[in-house]
Amino acid sequence: MATDRSGAVLARLQLLVTRKLDGLLQGDYAGLLPGPGSEAGESREYRPGDDVRRMDWPVTARTTTPHVRRTVADRELETWLAVDLSASLDFGTGRWLKRDVVVAAAAAITHLTVRGGNRIGAVVGSGGDAPAPRRGRRAVPPVAGPGRLVRLPARSGRKEAQGMLRAIAGTEIRPGRGDLGALVEMLNRPPRRRGVAVVISDFLAPPAQWARPLRKLRVRHDVLAIEVVDPRELELPDVGVLPVVDPETGELHEVQTADPSLRHRYAAAAAAQRAEISAAMRSAGAAHLRLRTDRDWLLDMVRFVAAQRHARTRGTTR
């Protein structure tokens, strides 16, 4: 049943991704993130804001006008995905489940990567240990653990990429709390040559768990953090008593949403949580893309890629 559903989702995504993203991939090859690359390109006149480390001194001396050397992204690029499919992703009140948006984002990144003949691989986390059995009236919360972590080797070619996506989409979500930090750390081992690392998660785990592995990853790679959010995680609607189940522990809570002060406190706490997540990503030096289950995630991704490539043409890096 889950396999049939994931196959149907992938079939829809293939058409959507190909139709909307292909227009961005015409002309010279360029990577997803606006890193400087390593292949030499043409020189152009210096503009304020250009990185002085890319000054083309021979051309500058010859023309007596400051020039910078443009560089393009490596054609032999290796991209790795860290795909979080822990229990908190099995939720959604918008047009999509958060899990579906995670798979959709992985499909879009894969399409962008294999179009240039590059390799792509993934590590997938599917939650932690199962919740402990209830003791009396209270549930014993599960201990956070690495859960089930699977590595899918990096390969090139559309057929191999589709196989990787089928494996991701068919991953069973396990109960319990996973360790996002352990999932990100899998991209740091073994050390690889410079490439692109993409972490797709709702990042609801405390930043203290994943911020350090993310910073470590950024030392060697260009890093993109894709945060998946549902509107109910940002604010509560006024619908009276709302039963809420924690997908990671199985605990049931009843929330009186008619209380305006409770809704206000919830929204303030959610805003503070998202601000902390964004600050941790900025501190790690990762590019940040937020996708919502109630929005056109593909349009948001197209705009993000277009903005990154516009930044590249202006000679900036971020």
C-alpha positions as CSV (number, residue, x, y, z in Angstrom):
1,M,0.0,0.0,0.0
2,A,2.8,2.4,1.0
3,T,4.8,1.4,-2.0
4,D,1.9,2.0,-4.4
5,R,1.3,5.4,-2.8
6,S,5.0,6.4,-3.1
7,G,5.1,5.3,-6.7
8,A,2.1,7.5,-7.5
9,V,3.6,10.5,-5.8
10,L,6.9,10.0,-7.7
11,A,5.1,9.8,-11.0
12,R,3.4,13.1,-10.3
13,L,6.6,14.7,-9.2
14,Q,8.5,13.6,-12.2
15,L,6.2,15.6,-14.5
16,L,6.0,18.7,-12.2
17,V,9.7,18.9,-11.7
18,T,10.7,18.3,-15.3
19,R,8.2,20.9,-16.6
20,K,9.1,23.7,-14.2
21,L,12.8,23.2,-13.5
22,D,14.0,22.5,-17.1
23,G,13.6,26.1,-18.0
24,L,16.3,27.0,-15.5
25,L,18.8,24.6,-16.8
26,Q,19.3,25.9,-20.3
27,G,22.7,27.3,-21.4
28,D,25.9,26.9,-19.6
29,Y,25.9,24.4,-16.7
30,A,25.8,26.0,-13.3
31,G,25.5,24.4,-9.9
32,L,22.5,24.7,-7.5
33,L,24.3,26.8,-4.9
34,P,26.2,30.0,-5.7
35,G,29.6,28.7,-4.7
36,P,32.6,30.1,-6.7
37,G,33.5,26.7,-8.3
38,S,37.0,25.8,-9.4
39,E,36.9,25.9,-13.3
40,A,38.3,29.1,-14.7
41,G,35.9,31.2,-16.7
42,E,36.2,34.5,-18.5
43,S,37.5,37.7,-16.9
44,R,35.3,40.8,-16.5
45,E,35.7,44.3,-15.0
46,Y,35.7,44.5,-11.2
47,R,32.4,45.7,-9.6
48,P,31.9,46.8,-6.0
49,G,31.1,43.7,-3.9
50,D,33.2,41.3,-5.9
51,D,35.5,38.9,-4.0
52,V,39.0,40.4,-4.2
53,R,40.4,36.9,-3.9
54,R,39.3,36.4,-7.5
55,M,41.2,39.3,-9.0
56,D,42.7,38.5,-12.3
57,W,46.0,40.3,-11.9
58,P,47.5,39.6,-15.3
59,V,44.5,41.1,-17.1
60,T,44.4,43.9,-14.6
61,A,48.1,44.7,-15.3
62,R,47.6,44.5,-19.1
63,T,44.5,46.7,-19.3
64,T,45.2,48.9,-16.2
65,T,41.6,48.3,-15.2
66,P,40.7,46.0,-12.3
67,H,39.3,42.6,-13.5
68,V,38.1,39.5,-11.7
69,R,38.2,36.0,-13.0
70,R,34.8,34.4,-13.2
71,T,34.6,30.8,-12.3
72,V,31.9,28.2,-13.0
73,A,30.8,25.2,-11.0
74,D,32.6,21.9,-11.4
75,R,31.0,19.7,-14.0
76,E,32.0,16.6,-12.1
77,L,29.9,17.4,-9.1
78,E,28.9,15.0,-6.4
79,T,25.7,15.8,-4.4
80,W,24.6,14.1,-1.2
81,L,21.2,14.3,0.4
82,A,20.5,13.8,4.1
83,V,16.8,12.9,4.1
84,D,15.0,13.0,7.5
85,L,11.9,10.8,7.6
86,S,11.4,10.7,11.3
87,A,8.0,10.4,12.8
88,S,7.4,14.1,13.0
89,L,7.4,14.3,9.2
90,D,4.3,12.0,9.0
91,F,2.0,15.0,9.5
92,G,0.3,17.6,7.4
93,T,-2.7,19.9,7.4
94,G,-2.1,21.6,4.1
95,R,-2.1,20.4,0.5
96,W,0.7,17.9,1.3
97,L,2.0,15.8,4.1
98,K,5.4,17.0,5.3
99,R,6.8,13.6,4.3
100,D,5.5,14.2,0.7
101,V,7.3,17.6,0.6
102,V,10.5,16.0,1.8
103,V,10.3,13.4,-1.0
104,A,9.4,16.2,-3.5
105,A,12.4,18.3,-2.5
106,A,14.7,15.3,-2.9
107,A,13.2,14.6,-6.4
108,A,13.8,18.3,-7.4
109,I,17.4,18.3,-6.2
110,T,18.0,14.9,-7.9
111,H,16.7,16.3,-11.2
112,L,18.9,19.4,-10.9
113,T,21.9,17.2,-10.2
114,V,21.7,14.3,-12.7
115,R,20.8,16.7,-15.6
116,G,24.4,17.7,-15.7
117,G,25.7,14.1,-15.6
118,N,26.7,14.4,-12.0
119,R,26.5,11.8,-9.2
120,I,24.0,11.9,-6.3
121,G,23.7,9.8,-3.2
122,A,21.7,9.9,0.0
123,V,21.6,9.0,3.6
124,V,18.1,8.4,5.0
125,G,17.0,8.4,8.6
126,S,13.6,6.9,9.6
127,G,13.2,7.7,13.2
128,G,14.5,6.4,16.5
129,D,13.6,3.6,18.8
130,A,10.0,2.7,19.2
131,P,8.3,4.4,22.2
132,A,8.6,2.6,25.5
133,P,5.5,0.8,26.7
134,R,3.2,2.7,28.9
135,R,3.5,2.3,32.7
136,G,0.2,2.9,34.4
137,R,-1.2,6.2,33.1
138,R,2.0,7.8,32.0
139,A,4.0,7.0,28.9
140,V,7.8,6.7,29.3
141,P,9.2,8.9,26.5
142,P,11.6,7.2,24.2
143,V,15.3,7.9,24.3
144,A,16.6,9.8,21.3
145,G,18.8,7.5,19.2
146,P,20.2,7.3,15.6
147,G,17.3,5.1,14.6
148,R,17.6,3.4,11.2
149,L,20.1,5.1,9.0
150,V,20.6,3.9,5.5
151,R,23.3,5.0,3.0
152,L,22.5,5.0,-0.7
153,P,25.7,5.2,-2.7
154,A,26.3,8.1,-5.1
155,R,25.8,7.2,-8.8
156,S,25.2,9.1,-12.0
157,G,22.4,8.4,-14.5
158,R,18.7,8.9,-14.5
159,K,17.9,5.2,-13.9
160,E,20.1,5.1,-10.8
161,A,18.6,8.4,-9.6
162,Q,15.1,7.0,-10.0
163,G,16.1,3.9,-8.0
164,M,17.4,6.1,-5.2
165,L,14.2,8.2,-5.1
166,R,12.1,5.0,-5.0
167,A,14.1,3.8,-2.0
168,I,13.6,7.2,-0.3
169,A,9.9,7.4,-1.1
170,G,9.4,3.8,0.0
171,T,11.1,4.2,3.4
172,E,8.8,3.3,6.3
173,I,8.5,6.0,8.9
174,R,9.4,4.5,12.3
175,P,8.0,5.7,15.7
176,G,10.3,7.4,18.2
177,R,12.7,10.3,18.1
178,G,15.6,10.1,15.7
179,D,18.9,11.9,15.9
180,L,19.2,14.5,13.1
181,G,22.8,15.2,14.2
182,A,23.8,11.6,13.6
183,L,22.1,11.7,10.2
184,V,24.0,14.9,9.2
185,E,27.2,13.4,10.6
186,M,26.9,10.5,8.1
187,L,27.7,13.1,5.3
188,N,31.0,13.9,7.1
189,R,32.1,10.3,7.0
190,P,34.1,9.3,5.1
191,P,35.6,12.7,4.0
192,R,34.8,13.5,0.3
193,R,36.1,16.0,-2.1
194,R,34.2,19.3,-2.2
195,G,30.6,19.0,-3.5
196,V,27.1,19.9,-2.4
197,A,25.3,18.6,0.7
198,V,21.5,19.0,1.1
199,V,19.8,18.4,4.4
200,I,16.0,18.0,4.2
201,S,14.1,18.0,7.5
202,D,11.7,19.8,9.7
203,F,14.6,20.6,12.0
204,L,12.4,20.2,15.0
205,A,15.2,18.5,16.9
206,P,17.0,20.9,19.2
207,P,19.7,22.9,17.2
208,A,22.3,21.8,19.8
209,Q,21.9,18.3,18.3
210,W,22.5,19.2,14.6
211,A,24.2,22.6,14.4
212,R,27.7,21.4,15.0
213,P,27.6,18.6,12.4
214,L,26.1,21.1,10.0
215,R,29.0,23.6,10.6
216,K,31.5,20.7,10.2
217,L,29.8,19.8,6.9
218,R,30.1,23.4,5.6
219,V,33.9,23.4,6.0
220,R,34.2,21.1,3.0
221,H,31.0,21.4,1.1
222,D,28.4,23.9,-0.1
223,V,25.4,23.2,2.2
224,L,21.7,23.7,1.6
225,A,19.3,23.2,4.4
226,I,15.7,22.6,3.3
227,E,13.2,23.2,6.2
228,V,9.7,21.7,5.8
229,V,7.0,23.4,7.8
230,D,3.3,22.8,8.3
231,P,1.0,25.9,9.1
232,R,-0.3,24.2,12.3
233,E,3.3,24.2,13.6
234,L,3.2,28.0,13.4
235,E,-0.2,28.9,14.7
236,L,-3.3,27.2,16.0
237,P,-6.8,27.8,14.6
238,D,-9.8,28.6,16.8
239,V,-11.6,25.3,16.6
240,G,-12.5,24.5,20.2
241,V,-11.0,21.4,21.8
242,L,-8.4,20.0,19.5
243,P,-6.9,16.5,20.1
244,V,-3.2,16.4,19.3
245,V,-1.0,13.3,19.1
246,D,2.7,13.6,19.3
247,P,3.8,11.3,16.4
248,E,7.2,10.6,18.1
249,T,5.9,9.5,21.5
250,G,2.3,8.6,20.8
251,E,1.1,10.8,23.6
252,L,-2.4,12.4,23.3
253,H,-3.1,15.9,24.4
254,E,-6.3,17.9,24.3
255,V,-5.8,21.6,23.5
256,Q,-8.5,24.3,24.1
257,T,-7.8,26.4,21.0
258,A,-10.7,28.8,21.9
259,D,-8.4,30.5,24.4
260,P,-6.8,33.5,22.6
261,S,-4.0,33.8,25.1
262,L,-3.0,30.1,24.5
263,R,-3.0,30.7,20.7
264,H,-0.9,33.8,21.2
265,R,1.6,32.0,23.4
266,Y,1.7,29.1,20.9
267,A,2.4,31.4,18.0
268,A,5.1,33.3,19.9
269,A,6.8,30.1,21.0
270,A,6.7,28.8,17.4
271,A,8.2,32.0,16.0
272,A,11.0,31.9,18.6
273,Q,11.7,28.2,17.7
274,R,11.9,29.0,13.9
275,A,14.1,32.0,14.6
276,E,16.5,29.8,16.6
277,I,16.5,27.3,13.7
278,S,17.3,30.0,11.2
279,A,20.0,31.5,13.4
280,A,21.7,28.1,13.7
281,M,21.7,27.6,9.9
282,R,23.2,31.1,9.4
283,S,25.8,30.4,12.0
284,A,26.7,27.1,10.2
285,G,27.0,29.0,6.8
286,A,24.2,27.0,5.2
287,A,21.9,28.3,2.5
288,H,18.3,28.1,3.9
289,L,15.2,27.2,1.9
290,R,11.8,26.9,3.8
291,L,9.1,24.9,2.1
292,R,5.5,24.8,3.5
293,T,2.8,22.1,3.1
294,D,0.2,24.7,2.2
295,R,2.2,26.5,-0.5
296,D,3.4,25.6,-4.0
297,W,6.7,24.1,-2.9
298,L,8.0,23.8,-6.4
299,L,7.4,27.5,-7.1
300,D,9.3,28.4,-3.9
301,M,12.1,26.1,-5.0
302,V,12.2,27.6,-8.5
303,R,12.4,31.1,-7.0
304,F,15.2,30.0,-4.7
305,V,17.3,28.5,-7.6
306,A,16.7,31.6,-9.7
307,A,17.8,33.9,-6.9
308,Q,20.9,31.8,-6.3
309,R,21.9,31.9,-10.0
310,H,21.1,35.7,-10.1
311,A,23.5,36.1,-7.2
312,R,26.1,34.2,-9.2
313,T,25.9,36.4,-12.3
314,R,26.4,39.5,-10.1
315,G,29.6,38.0,-8.8
316,T,28.4,37.4,-5.3
317,T,28.5,34.2,-3.3
318,R,25.5,34.5,-1.1
